[in-house]
């Protein structure tokens, strides 16, 4: 179960990392960082939008692990590993974006990573409910802008 969750998370990470064009000639400064974060979110979103059944599976896996974790701590560990892995992945992407744009963070990258993941979780879950991709793209614009406000 842990490996399944990691594979799904790695697939999302790879959707951002695989497109080298996004990382080339990005410019510098806060505006460039916001555009780069937004471009990464769009690549991630394209993968999510194409795989709604996989996205639902990640929620089901997490809630199952949480529900069963009280009686089987190893299952709770699955959910924790999933989020620890995702935190690390998003932090790596944020650091890559920071380096590419010559910015610095005025909030810890760990805090930003957790915030982004919480927002993305909610955005994806809401999309699974209402299937409003246009609304998702507006929310990703807001998320990228919010993250960029924590840079210098």
C-alpha positions as CSV (number, residue, x, y, z in Angstrom):
1,X,0.0,0.0,0.0
2,X,2.8,2.4,0.9
3,X,4.5,1.7,-2.5
4,X,1.3,2.3,-4.4
5,X,0.9,5.7,-2.7
6,X,4.5,6.6,-3.3
7,X,4.2,5.6,-7.0
8,X,1.2,7.9,-7.4
9,X,3.1,10.7,-5.7
10,X,6.1,10.2,-7.8
11,X,4.0,10.3,-10.9
12,X,2.8,13.8,-10.0
13,X,6.4,14.9,-9.1
14,X,7.6,13.5,-12.4
15,X,4.9,15.4,-14.3
16,X,6.5,18.6,-13.1
17,X,10.2,17.6,-13.4
18,X,9.8,15.9,-16.8
19,X,9.1,19.1,-18.7
20,X,12.5,20.7,-18.9
21,X,11.1,23.7,-21.0
22,X,9.4,25.0,-17.9
23,X,12.7,25.3,-16.1
24,X,14.6,27.1,-18.9
25,X,14.9,30.9,-19.2
26,X,12.5,31.6,-16.4
27,X,13.9,35.0,-15.4
28,X,14.6,36.2,-11.9
29,X,12.7,37.7,-9.1
30,X,9.4,37.2,-7.3
31,X,7.2,37.5,-10.5
32,X,9.3,34.9,-12.2
33,X,9.0,32.6,-9.2
34,X,5.2,33.0,-9.2
35,X,5.1,32.1,-12.9
36,X,7.3,29.1,-12.4
37,X,5.4,27.8,-9.5
38,X,2.2,28.3,-11.5
39,X,3.6,26.5,-14.5
40,X,4.6,23.6,-12.2
41,X,1.1,23.5,-10.7
42,X,-0.4,23.4,-14.2
43,X,1.8,20.4,-15.2
44,X,0.7,18.7,-12.0
45,X,-2.9,19.6,-12.7
46,X,-2.8,18.1,-16.2
47,X,-1.7,14.8,-14.7
48,X,-4.4,15.0,-12.0
49,X,-7.2,15.9,-14.4
50,X,-6.3,12.9,-16.6
51,X,-6.4,10.5,-13.7
52,X,-9.4,11.2,-11.5
53,X,-9.6,7.5,-10.4
54,X,-6.1,7.6,-9.2
55,X,-6.7,10.8,-7.2
56,X,-9.7,9.2,-5.5
57,X,-7.6,6.2,-4.7
58,X,-5.1,8.4,-2.8
59,X,-7.9,9.8,-0.6
60,X,-9.3,6.4,0.0
61,X,-5.9,5.0,0.9
62,X,-5.3,7.8,3.3
63,X,-8.6,7.7,5.0
64,X,-8.4,3.9,5.3
65,X,-5.0,4.1,6.8
66,X,-6.2,6.8,9.3
67,X,-9.3,4.8,10.2
68,X,-7.4,1.6,10.7
69,X,-4.4,3.2,12.3
70,X,-5.9,3.2,15.8
71,X,-5.9,-0.6,15.9
72,X,-3.0,-1.1,13.5
73,X,-0.3,1.5,13.9
74,X,1.5,0.2,10.7
75,X,-1.4,1.4,8.7
76,X,-1.2,4.9,10.2
77,X,2.4,4.9,9.2
78,X,1.3,4.6,5.6
79,X,-0.6,7.9,5.7
80,X,2.3,9.6,7.5
81,X,4.8,8.2,5.0
82,X,2.6,9.4,2.1
83,X,2.5,13.0,3.5
84,X,6.2,13.0,4.5
85,X,7.2,11.9,1.0
86,X,4.9,14.5,-0.6
87,X,6.2,17.3,1.7
88,X,9.7,16.4,0.6
89,X,8.8,16.3,-3.0
90,X,7.0,19.7,-3.0
91,X,9.9,21.2,-0.9
92,X,12.4,20.0,-3.5
93,X,10.3,21.6,-6.3
94,X,10.0,24.8,-4.4
95,X,13.8,24.9,-3.8
96,X,14.4,24.2,-7.5
97,X,12.1,27.1,-8.4
98,X,13.8,29.4,-5.9
99,X,17.2,28.6,-7.2
100,X,16.1,29.0,-10.9
101,X,14.7,32.5,-10.1
102,X,17.4,33.7,-7.7
103,X,14.9,34.2,-5.0
104,X,15.0,33.4,-1.3
105,X,12.2,32.3,1.0
106,X,11.1,34.4,4.0
107,X,9.0,31.4,5.3
108,X,10.5,28.0,5.8
109,X,10.2,25.8,2.7
110,X,8.8,23.1,5.0
111,X,5.9,25.3,6.0
112,X,5.3,26.4,2.4
113,X,5.3,22.7,1.3
114,X,2.8,21.7,3.9
115,X,0.6,24.7,3.0
116,X,0.7,23.9,-0.7
117,X,-0.1,20.3,-0.1
118,X,-3.1,21.1,2.1
119,X,-4.4,23.5,-0.5
120,X,-3.8,21.1,-3.3
121,X,-5.6,18.3,-1.4
122,X,-8.6,20.5,-0.9
123,X,-8.6,21.7,-4.5
124,X,-8.4,18.2,-5.9
125,X,-11.0,16.8,-3.6
126,X,-13.4,19.7,-4.5
127,X,-12.7,19.0,-8.2
128,X,-13.5,15.3,-7.7
129,X,-16.9,16.5,-6.3
130,X,-17.8,19.2,-8.9
131,X,-15.5,18.5,-11.9
132,X,-14.9,22.3,-12.4
133,X,-11.5,22.5,-14.0
134,X,-11.9,26.2,-14.8
135,X,-12.3,26.9,-11.0
136,X,-9.3,24.7,-10.3
137,X,-7.1,26.8,-12.6
138,X,-8.2,30.0,-10.9
139,X,-7.4,28.5,-7.5
140,X,-4.0,27.4,-8.7
141,X,-3.4,31.0,-9.8
142,X,-4.2,32.2,-6.3
143,X,-2.0,29.4,-4.7
144,X,1.0,30.4,-6.9
145,X,0.5,34.1,-6.0
146,X,0.2,33.2,-2.3
147,X,3.4,31.2,-2.3
148,X,5.3,33.9,-4.1
149,X,4.4,36.4,-1.4
150,X,6.7,34.4,0.9
151,X,9.7,35.0,-1.3
152,X,12.2,37.9,-1.7
